[in-house]
């Protein structure tokens, strides 16, 4: 039984049909998360659902003055020229392989039901300082060939070690759920929040894939600063929660 729960907002009960979906979660350099969070902040957007699972870190967060449970959020974002896309993002992913599998499976089944046009997964790849390549990675031949017809060649070698976590499961399992999917993998030094690589990846998506993200540098900078603060807060609070200090001798008196 899949333990993933979908909490719909404002009367919605399904995803819109025939859309492009862009997904990014915290990862190496947070290069994808910078982009998707900036999209939500820069353009007209609406949160249509939360994805929740018992294996998320046990950490509720404050948003707009209200306490929210750990979750992945699904937003509909209106890009320039009236193009709507669906963005999936969050501050974490399940802590267990089982949880990651269940959430990935639930997302892909939802996208299959909605006849999604494409699931684009944005991730970073740890690399040396001089490495600045961006790789398109596909998991089925039809999607790879469709990109080739548009002049975009998919990588056959990178990332050499494959992909782990939600990103790897979403991409790898997508053909099994009849969902066209591709990963845009940007090489990064892997600093906590790599703004420069995030901007480079956004430009690549616009030029190579024809998706007009139209994110300003000011927005990516402010988004990155917020992510840095949240990472620092999450790290300290979760460390305290999951690794409580030994009580003082007076505790037992």
C-alpha positions, -999 to +999 in steps of 0.1 A: +000+000+000+014+034-010+013+057+021+016+089+001-011+114+008-023+142-016-039+172+000-057+192-026-063+230-023-094+250-030-116+223-043-090+208-068-089+170-070-066+163-100-038+177-120-045+197-152-041+177-184-013+179-210+011+201-191+049+204-187+060+196-152+093+209-137+106+192-106+135+200-083+142+193-046+172+202-024+204+186-038+239+192-050+243+230-052+205+234-050+207+245-086+173+231-096+156+243-065+168+279-071+151+278-105+117+263-094+114+284-063+123+316-083+096+307-108+070+305-081+082+338-066+086+357-099+055+348-117+018+344-110+014+311-092-011+290-072-004+261-049-028+234-060-017+204-038+006+192-011+023+158-013+029+143+022+044+111+035+052+097+069+089+093+061+094+130+055+117+146+082+095+153+113+098+191+109+069+214+103+078+249+090+064+284+092+050+299+060+030+331+058+027+331+095+012+296+097+027+263+106+028+238+077+036+201+077+066+186+059+056+183+022+063+186-015+042+214-030+026+214-065+022+249-080+007+260-113+028+288-126+019+312-154+051+319-175+055+348-199+033+347-230+006+329-210+023+295-209+013+276-178+036+249-163+033+228-131+062+231-106+069+205-079+093+215-052+098+212-014+123+216+013+131+178+017+123+143+005+115+112+024+143+099+046+139+063+035+143+045+002+108+031+006+094+065+012+112+080-018+099+051-040+063+056-028+063+093-034+079+090-068+054+062-078+025+084-067+037+114-086+043+094-118+009+078-116-007+113-112+013+125-142+002+095-163-034+102-154-030+138-165-014+128-198+016+150-190+036+164-220+070+162-202+085+158-167+117+179-166+138+172-135+165+198-126+195+186-107+232+194-099+262+171-105+293+175-083+322+184-106+356+202-106+358+240-108+365+240-146+336+217-154+305+237-165+286+213-188+249+207-187+237+173-197+203+162-209+196+127-196+167+105-208+154+072-197+135+061-228+144+061-264+113+079-276+119+110-254+156+109-264+148+108-301+122+136-297+148+159-283+173+148-310+148+160-336+149+194-320+187+195-321+193+186-284+215+155-280+211+135-248+241+123-229+251+086-229+278+088-203+270+114-177+262+112-149+286+082-149+275+070-114+238+074-121+213+093-099+200+086-064+171+098-044+138+111-057+154+126-089+168+092-099+136+073-091+114+098-110+136+097-141+142+059-140+107+048-133+090+073-157+089+050-187+073+023-166+044+047-159+042+060-195+055+095-185+079+113-209+108+125-186+142+140-189+168+154-165+188+186-170+220+179-150+242+209-144+278+204-132+286+224-101+312+227-074+284+218-050+284+248-027+253+250-006+235+273-030+252+277-064+234+308-078+257+310-109+251+275-120+214+279-113+213+309-136+233+290-162+209+260-160+179+283-164+194+299-195+201+264-209+165+254-204+153+285-222+177+282-251+177+244-256+142+234-246+123+265-255+107+270-221+107+308-214+114+308-177+121+346-176+137+347-141+155+379-131+189+378-115+175+397-085+149+369-079+175+341-081+197+360-057+169+366-031+157+330-036+192+317-029+195+338+002+162+324+016+173+288+008+206+294+026+187+306+057+163+277+056+191+251+051+209+265+081+177+265+102+167+230+091+201+216+098+204+229+133+168+221+143+168+186+128+202+178+143+188+188+177+156+168+172+172+136+158+203+138+181+192+151+214+220+160+239+225+138+269+206+153+299+227+168+327+231+147+359+207+171+376+180+157+353+178+125+372+177+141+407 
